[in-house]
């Protein structure tokens, strides 16, 4: 079962806040990404797409992550 991602991003501000959760264990972690090179992996992605966890760093290598939602700076949610 893939780990779930919830993205919070404001295009004018560099940090992307990612909420990583694993529903089967109930664990949750929030990280912020400032690196533009790592942010490029999230551009042009849609909800329910799966990405390799290694793009977030070595800590998440080997995980498959699915984008389950997100919102922008004003709080508008992602639409499918």
C-alpha positions as a LaTeX table, in Angstrom:
\begin{tabular}{lrrr}
\hline
Residue & $x$ (\AA) & $y$ (\AA) & $z$ (\AA) \\
\hline
Unk1 & 0.00 & 0.00 & 0.00 \\
Unk2 & 1.51 & 3.37 & $-0.99$ \\
Unk3 & 2.25 & 6.08 & 1.53 \\
Unk4 & $-0.03$ & 9.12 & 1.10 \\
Unk5 & 1.16 & 12.66 & 0.33 \\
Unk6 & $-0.71$ & 15.91 & 0.94 \\
Unk7 & 0.95 & 18.92 & $-0.70$ \\
Unk8 & 0.73 & 22.54 & 0.43 \\
Unk9 & 2.35 & 24.91 & $-2.04$ \\
Unk10 & 2.33 & 28.61 & $-2.81$ \\
Unk11 & 3.96 & 29.33 & $-6.19$ \\
Unk12 & 5.49 & 32.61 & $-5.07$ \\
Unk13 & 7.07 & 31.05 & $-1.98$ \\
Unk14 & 9.81 & 28.40 & $-2.31$ \\
Unk15 & 9.10 & 25.94 & 0.52 \\
Unk16 & 6.72 & 23.11 & $-0.30$ \\
Unk17 & 5.19 & 21.53 & 2.79 \\
Unk18 & 4.50 & 17.82 & 2.47 \\
Unk19 & 2.40 & 15.79 & 4.89 \\
Unk20 & 3.44 & 12.13 & 4.63 \\
Unk21 & 1.16 & 9.57 & 6.23 \\
Unk22 & 0.85 & 5.81 & 6.35 \\
Unk23 & $-2.79$ & 4.83 & 6.94 \\
Unk24 & $-1.99$ & 1.25 & 7.91 \\
Unk25 & 0.21 & 2.32 & 10.85 \\
Unk26 & $-1.26$ & 5.76 & 11.57 \\
Unk27 & 2.15 & 7.45 & 11.39 \\
Unk28 & 2.41 & 10.98 & 10.02 \\
Unk29 & 5.33 & 13.29 & 9.24 \\
Unk30 & 5.47 & 16.85 & 7.87 \\
Unk31 & 8.52 & 18.01 & 5.93 \\
Unk32 & 9.37 & 21.19 & 4.02 \\
Unk33 & 11.38 & 21.24 & 0.80 \\
Unk34 & 13.30 & 24.35 & $-0.23$ \\
Unk35 & 15.49 & 22.81 & $-2.93$ \\
Unk36 & 14.21 & 23.73 & $-6.41$ \\
Unk37 & 15.74 & 20.60 & $-7.92$ \\
Unk38 & 13.73 & 18.33 & $-5.60$ \\
Unk39 & 10.60 & 20.46 & $-6.11$ \\
Unk40 & 10.65 & 19.81 & $-9.85$ \\
Unk41 & 9.58 & 16.22 & $-9.16$ \\
Unk42 & 6.19 & 17.53 & $-7.97$ \\
Unk43 & 5.44 & 19.92 & $-10.83$ \\
Unk44 & 2.74 & 18.84 & $-13.30$ \\
Unk45 & 1.57 & 16.03 & $-11.01$ \\
Unk46 & $-2.05$ & 15.12 & $-10.49$ \\
Unk47 & $-3.92$ & 13.58 & $-7.60$ \\
Unk48 & $-3.61$ & 9.78 & $-7.34$ \\
Unk49 & $-0.28$ & 9.74 & $-9.21$ \\
Unk50 & 2.42 & 7.65 & $-7.59$ \\
Unk51 & 6.02 & 8.80 & $-7.23$ \\
Unk52 & 9.19 & 7.20 & $-5.90$ \\
Unk53 & 9.96 & 8.22 & $-2.32$ \\
Unk54 & 13.65 & 8.57 & $-3.19$ \\
Unk55 & 12.97 & 12.01 & $-4.70$ \\
Unk56 & 12.40 & 13.31 & $-1.14$ \\
Unk57 & 15.74 & 11.99 & 0.08 \\
Unk58 & 17.50 & 8.82 & 1.17 \\
Unk59 & 15.24 & 8.54 & 4.22 \\
Unk60 & 12.26 & 7.71 & 1.95 \\
Unk61 & 14.07 & 5.56 & $-0.65$ \\
Unk62 & 12.14 & 2.40 & $-1.44$ \\
Unk63 & 8.72 & 3.87 & $-0.65$ \\
Unk64 & 5.99 & 4.46 & $-3.21$ \\
Unk65 & 4.01 & 7.63 & $-2.51$ \\
Unk66 & 0.60 & 8.60 & $-3.85$ \\
Unk67 & $-0.60$ & 12.20 & $-4.02$ \\
Unk68 & $-3.95$ & 12.27 & $-2.23$ \\
Unk69 & $-4.60$ & 16.01 & $-2.08$ \\
Unk70 & $-3.21$ & 19.45 & $-1.51$ \\
Unk71 & $-3.92$ & 23.14 & $-1.35$ \\
Unk72 & $-2.35$ & 26.44 & $-2.25$ \\
Unk73 & $-1.42$ & 29.45 & $-0.10$ \\
Unk74 & $-5.03$ & 30.70 & 0.04 \\
Unk75 & $-6.32$ & 27.26 & 1.04 \\
Unk76 & $-7.98$ & 26.31 & $-2.23$ \\
Unk77 & $-7.95$ & 22.49 & $-2.55$ \\
Unk78 & $-6.63$ & 20.46 & $-5.45$ \\
Unk79 & $-9.32$ & 19.27 & $-7.85$ \\
Unk80 & $-9.23$ & 16.06 & $-9.78$ \\
\hline
\end{tabular}
